[in-house]
Amino acid sequence: MDYFERKLDDKRRLTIPTELRNEFASGVILTRGFGKYLHMYPKTVWDREVEIALNSSGAILDEKIADMNVKFRYGKTEASLDQKQGRVTIEHHLLDYAEVNKDIVAVRVGSYWRLLGKDNV
């Protein structure tokens, strides 16, 4: 599965499709994307790929690397799927950043997901 659409519930929870829940068994990392969208990573992917890339990408005073760290860490949240319905809560500040109201579109981008407001697709 490379794409799904959902409506957030009143508590800002996104229900992950049953077919994808094992992918997020380690947890869910949500961050701002490069544009007006969010990135959603399985925690294993974040730890194995993103965290290593952010920490090993050059000199400590390299401003481009610092900017990238700020971009991905500012507002970053970590959560677990609830066991009953496979939902994850998305914080207000992330939804505001991505201009997501209630309808959300998720598209796989390699080993992570891009979350967009349906009006921004």
For each residue, the residues with C-beta under 8 A, 3 or more apart:
1: 4 17 19 20 108
2: 107 108
3: 105 106 107 108
4: 1 17 20 105 106
5: 103 104 105 106 118
6: 14 15 103 104 106
7: 102 103 104
8: 12 13 14 90 95 100 102 103 104
9: 12 13 15 87
10:
11: 89
12: 8 9 89 90 91 92 95
13: 8 9 82 87 88 89 90
14: 6 8 87 88 89 90 104 106 115
15: 6 9 85 86 87
16: 20 21 24 81 86 87 88
17: 1 4 20 21 86
18: 21 86
19: 1
20: 1 4 16 17 23 24
21: 16 17 18 24 25 81 86
22: 25
23: 20 42
24: 16 20 21 27 28 42 43 81 86 88
25: 21 22 42 81
26: 42 43 44
27: 24 42 43 78 79 80
28: 24 40 41 42 43 78 79 80 81 88
29: 40 41 42 43 46 50 76 77 78
30: 38 39 40 41 76 77 78 79 88 90 91 94 115
31: 38 39 41 72 73 75 76 77 94
32: 38 39 71 72 74 75 94 97 98
33: 36 37 38 39 98 114 115
34: 71
35:
36: 33 97 98 99 116 120
37: 33 98 114 115 116 120
38: 30 31 32 33 90 94 97 98 100 114 115 116
39: 30 31 32 33 72 109 112 113 114 115
40: 28 29 30 106 112 113 114 115
41: 28 29 30 31 45 46 50 111 112 113
42: 23 24 25 26 27 28 29 45 46 111 112
43: 24 26 27 28 29 46 47 78
44: 26 47 48
45: 41 42 48 49 50 111 112
46: 29 41 42 43 49 50 51
47: 43 44 50 51 52
48: 44 45 51 52
49: 45 46 52 53 111
50: 29 41 45 46 47 53 54 72
51: 46 47 48 54 55
52: 47 48 49 55 56
53: 49 50 56 57
54: 50 51 57 65 68 69 72 73
55: 51 52
56: 52 53
57: 53 54 62 65 68
58: 62 65
59: 62 65
60:
61: 66
62: 57 58 59 65 66
63: 66 67
64: 67 68
65: 54 57 58 59 62 68 69
66: 61 62 63 69 70
67: 63 64 70 71
68: 54 57 64 65 71 72
69: 54 65 66 72 73
70: 66 67 73 74
71: 32 34 67 68 74
72: 31 32 39 50 54 68 69 76
73: 31 54 69 70 76
74: 32 70 71
75: 31 32 91 93 94 97
76: 29 30 31 72 73
77: 29 30 31 90 91 94
78: 27 28 29 30 43
79: 27 28 30 88 89
80: 27 28 88
81: 16 21 24 25 28 86 87 88
82: 13 85 86 87 88
83:
84:
85: 15 82
86: 15 16 17 18 21 24 81 82
87: 9 13 14 15 16 81 82
88: 13 14 16 24 28 30 79 80 81 82
89: 11 12 13 14 79
90: 8 12 13 14 30 38 77 94 95 100 115
91: 12 30 75 77 94 95
92: 12 95 96
93: 75 96 97
94: 30 31 32 38 75 77 90 91 97 98
95: 8 12 90 91 92 98 100 101
96: 92 93 99
97: 32 36 38 75 93 94
98: 32 33 36 37 38 94 95 115 116 117 120
99: 36 96 117 119 120
100: 8 38 90 95 103 104 115 116 117 120
101: 95 117 119
102: 7 8
103: 5 6 7 8 100 117 118 119
104: 5 6 7 8 14 100 115 116 117 118
105: 3 4 5 115 116 117 118 121
106: 3 4 5 6 14 40 113 114 115
107: 2 3 113 114 116
108: 1 2 3 112 113
109: 39 112 113 114
110:
111: 41 42 45 49
112: 39 40 41 42 45 108 109
113: 39 40 41 106 107 108 109
114: 33 37 38 39 40 106 107 109
115: 14 30 33 37 38 39 40 90 98 100 104 105 106
116: 36 37 38 98 100 104 105 107 120 121
117: 98 99 100 101 103 104 105 120 121
118: 5 103 104 105 121
119: 99 101 103
120: 36 37 98 99 100 116 117
121: 105 116 117 118
